[in-house]
Each structure stands twice: as C-alpha cells, then as structure tokens.
Amino acid sequence: MHSAVQALGRRFIAQEAVPGAVAFAIAEFFYKFHSFALECLAFLATWYILSFLWSKARGAAS
C-alpha cells in the first residue's frame, strides 16, 4: 500500500477517499459476519465496486 501511495501520490488519495470512506461506513454498519477475514474481504469488495462506480460517474461528468 505504501508503494502505491508513493507512486500515485495525492491523486490516489483524492480518488479513493470518498469510495473508501463510504465502504468503511457500509462495512461498519451492515457487515456482521463474526469473522474478521470475511468482513475484511467484504469491505475490500465493497470498496472496489464503489471505486469503480465513482470513477465511471466522474468520467461521465467530465
């Protein structure tokens, strides 16, 4: 993760901040699998999907 942030810099943080925060909130309130591994995988999958949708929405708005 450190190398990704170093390579992409502020652009990476700006692009992923909103989808990451929304995915975190969704995971915190709705994912109760009683397993850290399952909740972590669900959070990452949610973040990936939201990031994809965010990038498509930003691309369509431009």
N, C-alpha and C positions, 0 to 999 in steps of 0.2 A: 504494500500500500504506500509506503514511504516513497519508493521509487516512482510510482505512478503520479503521486502528487508533485514530486520534484520535476518529473518530465513534463507534466501538463500545467503545473503551476496554478495560478489563480483561476484560469479558465475552467479547470477541472472542478475546483471547489464551487465556483459560481454555478456551473451547470448541474452539479449533483446535490447542492444544498437543499433545494426545495423538495425534490423527489425523495431524498434520504430522510428528511425530517418528517414528511408525510408517511413514509413507510415505517419509520420508527413509531409514530403515533398509532398507526393501524396495528402494528405488532404488539404494542404495549396494551392496547385496549381490547383487542379481539383474539389474539393467539394465546390460548391457554392449553398447551399440549402436555404440560407437566414433564417436558423433556427439553433441556437447553438446546440440544442438537436440532431437534425438529423445529423449534421456534426460531433458531438462528437461520436455518435453511429457508423457512417460510418468509422471514424478514428479508433475506437476500433476494429471494424470488420476487417478492413484492417490490423491492427497490428497483430491481431490473425492469420489471414491467412498467412501473411508474416512470422510470428514467426514459424508457423507450417512448412512452406516450408523451412525456414532457418534451422530448427532442422533436417528435413529429409535430406537436402543437406549436412549438417555437418556429419550426421550419415553415409551417403553413401560414403563420402570422407574418413572416418576413416577405 
